[in-house]
Amino acid sequence: MIKIEASVSKGWLHKHGGFNFTEQYYNDPVFRWEQDHKINDLVRKKFPRFAIYNMEANLVQAKYVKENHVLIGAIQPNMILATVLGAHFLFQEDKDSDVLGRPLENITSKGELPVVEAVLDHPLIKDMDGQMQMISDRYPEYKIIPPFFWDESGRATIHGIITTSLKLTGDHIMVMMMTDPDLAHAIHQWITDAYILLIRHFAALGKLTISSVHVGECAGTMIPSPLYEEFVIPYINRLGDTLGPVRLHSCGISDHLIPAVSRIENLKIIDTGSGTSIRLIREIMGNDFEINLAPPLEILREGVAESEVLRWLDKTLAENQGGPLQIAYHIEPDYKLQNCLIIHEELERRGLITNKRLY
């Protein structure tokens, strides 16, 4: 019932492997495939016994990754929407990419939102379409993993509703939910419709069957439960109804949201950041429900005793009560590796896992 999968960040790869994450890495799928293979070799040599991989943090499922996968438009989803609306990519050699600009920051009416279907005509989307066709024509031996997907499982991946609107409007959305709720709902409806349109479009082009959807509601912890229920849950319900079972991510301490989250329709996994009460989730969702959990970064940093990691693990396993649990974390440049690896080693010592790599 216990699983663990970890990944290395771009910052870690830049510091320890000398890899640079330039515009070419994101926009040239063949170049990315070649660089990712070099990265995979480094990670395998560094962590030969452990389920630690080169993959987007907590979004990729290692058992669905193969050597011939070519990722197209492997860019964070809310950045794609932001760029379609007028923001510009910011590529940084030593860290994750981002965008410049908040294209809906000054929006005052829903009439300013473009027709959703027009998203497919944007040059960025057309370019991704062309890259998929190019790979299909020139490299038939490759398996295309389209935008909004990270492996061949069919699990679509998007940022959550408030997380995306925060990216598009800046903190304007936080006030808007109270001062102009109709406009906030219109923005959230547009985001939902745009994600569904793009996921279906790219899944069809990539000949990939949509099996579920990961909703990364990273910013959800910033709002109280009543606002979450009004401005987030209805749109996640639509995603679940339209695309399939929902894996909901919530960053950081999310105890105040768990009762509301439990009412999401078609919810299959809660993926929570550190500090959230696993006991609370078990009390509400039961012992058969899957929980994914990240260790707190405070125990993984340099200068922290290994005993602190083991104390956290003891508490987590006790609260979990034997239910299905996956521990996942992303290794950053300033982490103490032994504090990461001891989690794998201790789980194996207790007979809960067998340390091995899948690729």
Residue, then its C-alpha position, 0 to 999 in steps of 0.5 A: m500500500i506504500k509507494i515512493e517516487a521522487s524526481v530531480s529539479k532543473g536547479w539540481l540538474h543545472k548545479h550537479g550535471g551542468f544542464n541548461f534549460t534554454e528555449q531550445y529545450y522546450n521548443d525543440p522536441v528532438f533536442r529535448w529527447e536527446q538532452d533528457h536521455k543524457i539526464n536520465d543516464l546521470v540520474r541512473k548513475k547517481f541513484p542506481r537503487f532508488a525510484i528517483y527520476n528525471m521528471e516533472a515534479n509529481l506529475v509523471q508516473a514512472k511505470y508509464v514512461k518508455e525510452n521512445h517517448v518524445l514530449i511535445g510542448a512539455i510546458q506548465p499548463n497555466m503558462i500555455l494559457a497565459t501565453v495564448l492570452g498574451a504573456h511571453f515565455l521566460f526561459q531560465e537556464d538554471k530553473d523552471s521556465d515561467v512567463l512575463g505578464r499577467p494578460l487578464e490583470n486589468i480585465t473589467s468585463k467577461g466580454e474581454l475574454p476571447v472565444v474559447e475556440a479561438v485558442l486553437d488558432h494561436p501560433l503557439i498551439k499551431d506550432m505544437d500541432g506542427q511539431m507533433q506532425m513532424i515527429s510522426d512523419r520523421y520518427p515513426e518509432y517514437k511515441i508522442i506525448p502531447p501537451f498537457f500529458w507527461d507519460e502514456s497513462g492518459r492522465a491529463t495535467i492542468h493547473g487548478i482553477i484559482t491557480t490559473s486565474l492567479k497566473l492570468t490576473g495576478d492577485h486581482i482575482m483574490v479581490m474580484m471573487m468578492t467585489d465582482p463574483d460574476l466576472a470571477h466565475a466567467i474567468h473560471q468558466w473560460i479557464t475550464d473550457a479552454y483546458i478541456l478544449l486543449i486536452r481533447h485536441f492534443a489527446a486526439l492528435g497524439k492518439l492518446t485516450i484520456s484516462s483521468v485528470h490531475v488538477g494542480e490547485c497550488a494556490g487553493t490554500m490561499i483562500p478560505s473554504p467558502l470561496y473554494e466551494e463557490f469558485v473552485i469546486p464547481y469547475i473541478n466537478r466539470l473537469g471530472d465529469t468531462l475528462g475522468p477521475v480527478r487527482l487533486h493537488s493542494c500545496g502546503i497545509s490544506d486542513h481547512l479545505i479537506p472537508a470541501v475537497s471531499r465533496i468533489e465529484n469523481l475524486k480519486i486521489i488527494d495529492t497534498g503538500s507537507g503539513t496537511s493532516i493525513r489523519l484528517i483525510r483518513e477520517i473523512m475519506g476512509n482507509d481505501f482512498e489514495i493519498n499522495l504526500a510530499p515530505p516537508l522541505e524543512i526536513l530535507r535541507e542541509g543541516v537537519a538531522e536524519s532523526e527528524v526525517l524518521r520522526w516525520l515518517d513515523k508520524t505519517l505512517a501512523e496517521n495513514q493507518g495502512g491505507p494506500l499512500q504514495i510519498a513523492y518529492h522533488i530534489e532541489p539543489d540545497y537538499k541533503l541527499q541522505n535525508c531524502l534517501i533515508i526515506h527510501e531506505e527506512l521504508e525498505r527496512r520496514g518491509l513496506i517497499t523494495n527499492k528498485r528503478l523502473y527506468 
